[in-house]
Amino acid sequence: MPLLIQNRRIERPSSTVDLFARYPHLQENARVFRSKPVVDVDPKCLLYIQQREFAATTPVDNSVTVLGSDDATTCHLVLVRHTGSGAACLAHCDGSSTWSEVPLIVKAVTSLSKDPAKEGRLELHLVGGFDDESKMSHKLSLSLLSAFQRQKEDIHLETCCITEMNDVLVDGAHRPGVHGIGINIKTGEVFPASFPHKGPAEELRSARTFTGGQMADIYDSNKGVVKIGPCKWSPNLDISFWLSQDDDTILKYLSTSPTAEPPHFVQHIKSTIQFLLEHPSSDSVFPGGQPQYYRRTEQGDWENVNQT
């Protein structure tokens, strides 16, 4: 069980309450993290990670300065960083396949940290979830902690702003205090963040997840290229039903936490459905079964490119 807190291996906690009771400094660290100001991240330096995506890079990357993700309610944002190489991987986990996802996240960092001259350790930052009625956040928190304990590498838990330690009351309703984070790859700073721009290809990436796509690595840091797909979906005209429904109905049936979603959640769902109706077959989006590639321009925007 190589998950460590203050350089000591921990036993598997029976609950998040148990974890925070045994390690009160984690509570204090979570309070400090939650109190930091939320940073609006400039899209020209950002690689945004959507639900069921992860990306890894290093400080020598000229295309990306910040990895970021938000809109996490019951979802958890998982960040692993190597202190020697500065390599970091950020993932947006929803509990769909935690046990297979965590090894991918760890491997993404270790594979970028092989220079023996840059000794260091793996550090873990977990942010997300809240005290939701269904206890989905609690289950995901424990699942992630257990999965990291099963990795062969020593992993040091530094930030643990999850479930009840990320819970705030707003008008009597429980909500996540922090629902977005960023990491500055150059400095290693981790901070609460929001992202007005969630590209490239926001609707395509959302469609991939909406139609059942699993956790995917979306970035090649050596080439500075975002890679989406290919993935498969089939025509489904029945989903047009949701476009005529009111906000409360969509929240009730298409959200894990209807009272805690951000204001743009419903519009996001509708735009994703509209994209799927306009592209009923995935073949039209991935001609010849090839991925969509995006590279950063000199102006800082992501543009669709042909891979050479």
C-alpha positions in Angstrom: 0.0 0.0 0.0 2.3 2.7 -1.2 0.1 5.8 -0.6 1.9 8.0 1.9 1.0 10.9 4.1 3.8 12.8 5.7 6.2 10.1 4.5 4.3 7.3 6.3 2.3 4.6 4.6 -1.4 4.8 5.4 -3.9 2.1 6.1 -7.0 2.0 3.9 -9.5 4.4 5.4 -13.1 3.1 6.1 -14.5 6.5 5.2 -13.3 10.0 4.3 -14.4 11.0 7.9 -12.0 8.4 9.2 -9.2 9.7 6.9 -9.5 13.3 8.0 -9.8 12.3 11.7 -6.6 10.4 11.5 -4.7 13.1 9.5 -6.1 16.5 10.7 -3.4 18.4 8.8 -5.2 17.2 5.6 -8.3 19.1 6.9 -6.2 22.3 7.3 -4.6 21.9 3.9 -8.0 21.5 2.4 -9.3 24.6 4.1 -6.3 26.6 2.9 -6.7 25.4 -0.6 -10.5 26.1 -0.6 -9.8 29.7 0.6 -7.5 30.5 -2.3 -8.9 32.9 -4.9 -10.3 31.3 -8.1 -8.1 32.1 -11.1 -9.7 32.8 -14.5 -7.2 31.0 -16.8 -6.1 32.6 -20.1 -7.1 30.1 -22.8 -3.9 31.0 -24.8 -1.7 29.0 -22.3 -4.3 26.4 -21.3 -5.0 22.8 -22.1 -8.5 22.1 -20.8 -9.4 18.5 -19.7 -13.0 17.4 -19.9 -14.8 14.6 -18.1 -13.2 11.2 -18.7 -10.1 12.8 -20.2 -6.5 13.1 -18.9 -3.4 14.9 -20.2 0.2 15.0 -19.2 3.1 17.3 -20.0 6.4 18.7 -18.7 7.8 22.2 -18.0 9.6 22.2 -21.4 6.3 22.2 -23.3 6.1 25.3 -25.3 2.4 24.9 -26.1 1.0 24.5 -22.6 1.6 26.3 -19.4 -1.6 25.3 -17.5 -3.5 22.1 -17.3 -7.0 22.7 -16.1 -10.4 21.2 -15.6 -13.6 22.3 -13.9 -17.4 21.6 -13.6 -16.7 18.8 -11.1 -19.5 18.2 -8.7 -19.5 14.5 -7.7 -16.5 14.0 -10.0 -13.0 14.3 -8.7 -10.0 16.1 -10.3 -6.9 14.0 -10.0 -3.5 15.5 -10.3 -0.2 13.6 -10.1 3.1 15.4 -10.3 6.8 14.4 -10.2 8.8 16.9 -8.2 12.0 16.2 -10.0 11.0 16.3 -13.7 8.0 18.6 -13.1 5.9 16.3 -15.2 2.2 16.4 -14.3 -1.0 14.6 -15.3 -4.5 16.0 -14.7 -7.6 13.8 -15.0 -11.3 14.4 -14.6 -12.7 11.2 -13.0 -16.3 10.3 -12.7 -16.0 6.8 -11.2 -16.8 5.0 -14.4 -13.6 2.9 -14.3 -11.4 4.1 -11.5 -9.3 1.0 -11.1 -8.2 1.0 -14.7 -7.8 4.8 -14.9 -5.4 5.4 -12.0 -2.6 3.3 -13.4 -2.9 5.3 -16.7 -2.5 8.5 -14.8 0.5 7.3 -12.9 2.2 5.9 -16.0 1.6 9.1 -17.9 3.8 10.9 -15.3 6.5 8.2 -14.8 7.0 7.8 -18.5 7.9 11.6 -18.7 10.2 11.3 -15.6 12.9 8.9 -16.6 15.9 11.3 -16.4 18.0 9.9 -13.5 19.4 13.4 -13.0 16.0 14.7 -12.0 15.3 12.7 -8.9 12.0 13.4 -7.1 8.8 11.9 -5.8 5.3 11.5 -7.0 2.8 13.8 -5.3 -1.0 13.4 -5.5 -3.6 16.2 -5.3 -7.3 15.2 -5.1 -10.0 17.8 -5.4 -13.7 17.4 -5.9 -17.0 15.9 -4.6 -19.2 17.2 -1.8 -21.7 15.9 0.8 -24.2 14.8 -1.8 -27.4 12.8 -0.9 -26.5 9.8 -3.0 -23.0 9.6 -1.5 -21.5 9.3 -4.9 -18.7 11.7 -4.0 -17.9 9.6 -0.9 -17.7 6.4 -2.9 -15.5 7.9 -5.6 -13.1 9.4 -2.9 -12.6 6.0 -1.3 -12.3 4.2 -4.7 -9.6 6.6 -5.8 -7.7 6.3 -2.5 -7.8 2.5 -2.7 -6.7 2.5 -6.4 -3.7 4.7 -5.6 -2.8 2.5 -2.7 -2.5 -0.4 -5.1 0.1 1.2 -7.3 3.7 -0.1 -7.1 5.1 3.5 -6.9 5.3 5.5 -3.7 2.8 8.3 -4.0 2.6 11.1 -1.5 -0.9 12.6 -0.8 -0.4 16.4 -0.5 -3.8 17.9 -1.2 -7.1 16.1 -0.2 -9.9 18.6 -0.7 -12.6 16.0 -1.3 -16.2 15.2 -0.3 -17.0 16.8 3.2 -13.8 18.9 3.1 -15.0 20.4 -0.2 -18.5 20.9 0.9 -20.2 24.3 1.4 -23.8 25.2 2.1 -25.4 27.7 -0.3 -29.0 28.6 0.5 -29.3 25.4 2.6 -28.1 23.2 -0.3 -24.8 21.3 -0.2 -22.4 22.2 -3.1 -18.7 21.7 -3.9 -16.6 24.6 -2.7 -14.0 24.0 -5.4 -15.1 22.6 -8.7 -12.2 23.5 -10.9 -8.4 23.4 -10.6 -5.3 24.3 -12.6 -1.7 23.5 -12.4 1.0 25.8 -13.7 3.4 23.3 -15.3 6.3 25.7 -15.2 6.1 26.4 -11.4 4.1 23.4 -10.0 1.6 25.7 -8.4 -1.9 24.1 -8.0 -4.9 26.5 -7.6 -8.7 26.7 -7.8 -9.6 27.8 -11.3 -12.3 28.5 -13.8 -12.2 28.3 -17.5 -14.4 30.4 -19.8 -12.9 28.6 -22.8 -13.0 24.8 -22.8 -11.6 23.9 -26.2 -10.5 22.7 -28.5 -13.5 20.9 -30.0 -15.6 21.2 -26.9 -18.8 19.8 -28.3 -17.0 16.9 -30.1 -15.3 15.9 -26.8 -18.5 16.2 -24.9 -20.2 14.0 -27.5 -17.6 11.3 -27.0 -18.3 11.2 -23.3 -22.1 11.5 -23.6 -22.1 8.4 -25.9 -20.2 6.3 -23.5 -16.5 7.0 -24.3 -14.1 5.9 -21.6 -11.1 7.7 -20.1 -8.8 8.9 -22.9 -5.4 10.5 -23.1 -5.9 13.6 -25.3 -2.4 15.0 -25.6 1.0 14.2 -27.0 3.4 16.5 -25.2 6.3 15.7 -27.4 4.5 17.0 -30.5 2.3 19.6 -28.8 -0.8 18.0 -30.3 -4.2 17.4 -28.9 -5.7 14.2 -30.3 -9.5 13.5 -30.1 -10.8 10.0 -31.0 -11.6 8.2 -33.1 -14.7 7.1 -31.3 -18.0 5.5 -32.4 -21.6 6.4 -32.0 -24.7 5.6 -34.0 -27.7 7.7 -35.0 -30.1 8.2 -32.2 -33.0 10.6 -33.0 -34.6 9.8 -29.6 -32.2 12.2 -27.9 -33.9 15.2 -29.6 -36.6 14.7 -26.9 -34.3 16.4 -24.4 -34.1 19.6 -26.4 -37.7 20.4 -25.7 -37.5 19.7 -21.9 -37.3 22.3 -19.2 -34.1 22.9 -17.2 -35.4 21.0 -14.1 -36.2 17.9 -16.1 -32.8 17.8 -17.7 -31.1 18.4 -14.3 -33.2 15.6 -12.7 -32.4 12.9 -15.3 -29.1 13.9 -16.8 -27.1 15.0 -13.7 -25.7 13.1 -10.8 -26.1 16.3 -8.6 -29.0 18.4 -9.9 -28.8 21.1 -7.1 -25.1 21.6 -7.5 -24.5 21.9 -11.3 -23.0 25.2 -12.7 -25.4 27.6 -14.4 -24.3 26.5 -17.9 -24.9 22.8 -17.4 -28.3 22.6 -19.2 -27.0 24.6 -22.2 -23.9 22.4 -22.3 -26.1 19.2 -22.5 -28.3 20.7 -25.2 -25.4 21.8 -27.3 -23.9 18.3 -27.0 -27.2 16.7 -28.1 -27.5 19.2 -30.9 -24.0 18.3 -32.1 -24.9 14.6 -32.1 -28.1 15.3 -34.1 -26.1 17.3 -36.6 -23.5 14.5 -36.8 -25.6 11.3 -36.4 -22.8 9.0 -37.4 -19.3 9.4 -35.9 -17.9 8.4 -39.3 -18.6 12.0 -40.6 -16.4 13.4 -37.8 -13.6 10.9 -38.1 -13.1 10.3 -41.8 -11.4 7.0 -42.5 -11.4 6.3 -38.8 -8.7 8.9 -38.2 -8.5 11.1 -35.1 -9.0 14.9 -35.1 -5.7 16.7 -34.3 -5.2 20.2 -33.0 -2.1 22.3 -32.6 -1.5 25.6 -31.0 -1.0 28.6 -33.3 1.4 31.5 -32.7 -1.6 33.5 -31.7 -2.3 30.9 -28.9 -5.5 29.3 -30.4 -5.9 25.6 -31.1 -6.4 24.9 -34.8 -7.4 21.7 -36.5 -4.5 20.2 -38.4 -3.7 17.2 -40.6 -1.2 15.0 -38.8 2.0 14.5 -40.7 
